[in-house]
Amino acid sequence: MQRHVSLSRVRQIQRFIEFFDRAGAPADRGLERSGLPPMACERPDLFVSTRAMNAFARDMASREGIDDLSWRVGSADTAPWSTSGSSTLRSTGLE
């Protein structure tokens, strides 16, 4: 039986990393706990384990007490074209 490892680009969790960074949460430590390189955000085209990326999001959400992480990240002004960082924290209740 062959085993397959699912890989994804860091770009797929970059908004989650930025969200936690802006909220003051220790995203770099969360990346390490999940087996991802701490400099992952600096290399968005890097392929990493999809399982590790999911573990990062679950671990950080749990540690920060966020039940609706995907919704908050999706609705936050963390997109690269956004110029307002402070509204991100207000809109997510993490300020």
Contact map, one row per residue, 1 for C-alpha under 8 A:
11100000000000000000000000000000000000000000000000000000000000000000000000000000000000000000000
11110000000000000000000000000000000000000000000000000000000000000000000000000000000000000000000
11111000000000000000000000000000000000000000000000000000000000000000000000000000000000000000000
01111100000000000000000000000000000000000000000000000000000000000000000000000000000000000000000
00111110000000000000000000000000000000000000000010000000000000000000000000000000000000000000000
00011111000000000000000000000000000000000000000011100000000000000000000000000000000000000000000
00001111100000000000000000000000000000000000001111000000000000000000000000000000000000000000000
00000111110100000000000000000000000000000000001111000000000000000000000000000000000000000000000
00000011111100000000000000000000000000000001111100000000000000000000000000000000000000000000000
00000001111111000000000000000000000000011011111100001000000000000000000000000000000000000000000
00000000111111100000000000000000000000001001110000000000000000000000000000000000000000000000000
00000001111111100000000000000000000000000000000000000000000000000000000000000000000000000000000
00000000011111111000000000000000000000000000000000001000000000000000000000000000000000000000000
00000000011111111100000000000000000000001001000000000000000000000000000000000000000000000000000
00000000001111111110000000000000000000000000000000000000000000000000000010000110000000000000000
00000000000011111111000000000000000000000000000000000000100000000000000010000000000000000000000
00000000000011111111100000100000000000001000000000000000000000000000000000000000000000000000000
00000000000001111111110000000000000000000000000000000000000000000000000000000100000000000000000
00000000000000111111111000000000000000000000000000000000000000000000000010010100000000000000000
00000000000000011111111111100000000000000000000000000000000000000000000000000000000000000000000
00000000000000001111111111100000000000000000000000000000000000000000000000000000000000000000000
00000000000000000111111110000000000000000000000000000000000000000000000000000000000010011000000
00000000000000000011111110000000000000000000000000000000000000000000000000000000000000001000011
00000000000000000001111111000000000000000000000000000000000000000000000000000000000000000000000
00000000000000000001111111100000000000000000000000000000000000010000000000000000000000000000000
00000000000000000001100111111100000000000000000000000000000000000000000000000000000000000000000
00000000000000001001100011111110000000000000000000000000000100000000000000000000000000000000000
00000000000000000000000001111111000001100000000000000000000000000000000000000000000000000000000
00000000000000000000000001111111100001000000000000000000000000000000000000000000000000000000000
00000000000000000000000001111111110000000000000000000001001100000000000000000000000000000000000
00000000000000000000000000111111111111010000000000000001000000000000000000000000000000000000000
00000000000000000000000000011111111111000000000000000000000000000000000000000000000000000000000
00000000000000000000000000001111111100000000000000000001000000000000000000000000000000000000000
00000000000000000000000000000111111100000000000000011011001000000000000000000000000000000000000
00000000000000000000000000000011111110000000000000010000000000000000000000000000000000000000000
00000000000000000000000000000011111111010000000100011000000000000000000000000000000000000000000
00000000000000000000000000000011001111110000000000000000000000000000000000000000000000000000000
00000000000000000000000000011011000111111000000000000000000000000000000000000000000000000000000
00000000000000000000000000010000000011111110000000000000000000000000000000000000000000000000000
00000000010000000000000000000010000111111111010000000000000000000000000000000000000000000000000
00000000011001001000000000000000000001111111000000000000000000000000000000000000000000000000000
00000000000000000000000000000000000000111111000000000000000000000000000000000000000000000000000
00000000010000000000000000000000000000111111110000000000000000000000000000000000000000000000000
00000000111001000000000000000000000000011111110000000000000000000000000000000000000000000000000
00000000111000000000000000000000000000000011111000000000000000000000000000000000000000000000000
00000000111000000000000000000000000000010011111100000000000000000000000000000000000000000000000
00000011110000000000000000000000000000000000111110000000000000000000000000000000000000000000000
00000011110000000000000000000000000100000000011111011000000000000000000000000000000000000000000
00001111000000000000000000000000000000000000001111111000000000000000000000000000000000000000000
00000111000000000000000000000000000000000000000111111100000000000000000000000000000000000000000
00000100000000000000000000000000000000000000000011111110000000000000000000000000000000000000000
00000000000000000000000000000000011100000000000111111111000000000000000000000000000000000000000
00000000010010000000000000000000010100000000000111111111100000000000000000000000000000000000000
00000000000000000000000000000000000000000000000001111111110000000000000000000000000000000000000
00000000000000000000000000000000010000000000000000111111111000000000000000000000000000000000000
00000000000000000000000000000110110000000000000000011111111100000000000000000000000000000000000
00000000000000010000000000000000000000000000000000001111111110000000000000000000000000000000000
00000000000000000000000000000000000000000000000000000111111111000000000000000000000000000000000
00000000000000000000000000000100010000000000000000000011111111100000000000000000000000000000000
00000000000000000000000000100100000000000000000000000001111111110000000000000000000000000000000
00000000000000000000000000000000000000000000000000000000111111111110100000000000000000000000000
00000000000000000000000000000000000000000000000000000000011111111110000000000000000000000000000
00000000000000000000000000000000000000000000000000000000001111111100000000000000000000000000000
00000000000000000000000010000000000000000000000000000000000111111100000000000000000000000000000
00000000000000000000000000000000000000000000000000000000000011111110000000000000000000000000000
00000000000000000000000000000000000000000000000000000000000011111111100000000000000000000000000
00000000000000000000000000000000000000000000000000000000000011001111100000000000000000000000000
00000000000000000000000000000000000000000000000000000000000000000111111100000000000000000000000
00000000000000000000000000000000000000000000000000000000000010000111111110000000000000000000000
00000000000000000000000000000000000000000000000000000000000000000001111111000000000000000000000
00000000000000000000000000000000000000000000000000000000000000000001111111100000000000000000000
00000000000000000000000000000000000000000000000000000000000000000001111111110000000000000001000
00000000000000110010000000000000000000000000000000000000000000000000111111110100000000000000000
00000000000000000000000000000000000000000000000000000000000000000000011111110000000000000000000
00000000000000000000000000000000000000000000000000000000000000000000001111111000000000000000000
00000000000000000010000000000000000000000000000000000000000000000000000111111110000000111011000
00000000000000000000000000000000000000000000000000000000000000000000000000111110010110110000000
00000000000000100110000000000000000000000000000000000000000000000000000010011111010010010000000
00000000000000100000000000000000000000000000000000000000000000000000000000011111110000000000000
00000000000000000000000000000000000000000000000000000000000000000000000000000111110000000000000
00000000000000000000000000000000000000000000000000000000000000000000000000000011111000000000000
00000000000000000000000000000000000000000000000000000000000000000000000000001111111110000000000
00000000000000000000000000000000000000000000000000000000000000000000000000000000111110000000000
00000000000000000000000000000000000000000000000000000000000000000000000000001000011111110000000
00000000000000000000010000000000000000000000000000000000000000000000000000001100011111111000000
00000000000000000000000000000000000000000000000000000000000000000000000000000000000111111100000
00000000000000000000000000000000000000000000000000000000000000000000000000011000000111111110000
00000000000000000000010000000000000000000000000000000000000000000000000000011100000111111111000
00000000000000000000011000000000000000000000000000000000000000000000000000010000000011111111111
00000000000000000000000000000000000000000000000000000000000000000000000000000000000001111111111
00000000000000000000000000000000000000000000000000000000000000000000000000010000000000111111110
00000000000000000000000000000000000000000000000000000000000000000000000100010000000000011111111
00000000000000000000000000000000000000000000000000000000000000000000000000000000000000001111111
00000000000000000000001000000000000000000000000000000000000000000000000000000000000000001111111
00000000000000000000001000000000000000000000000000000000000000000000000000000000000000001101111
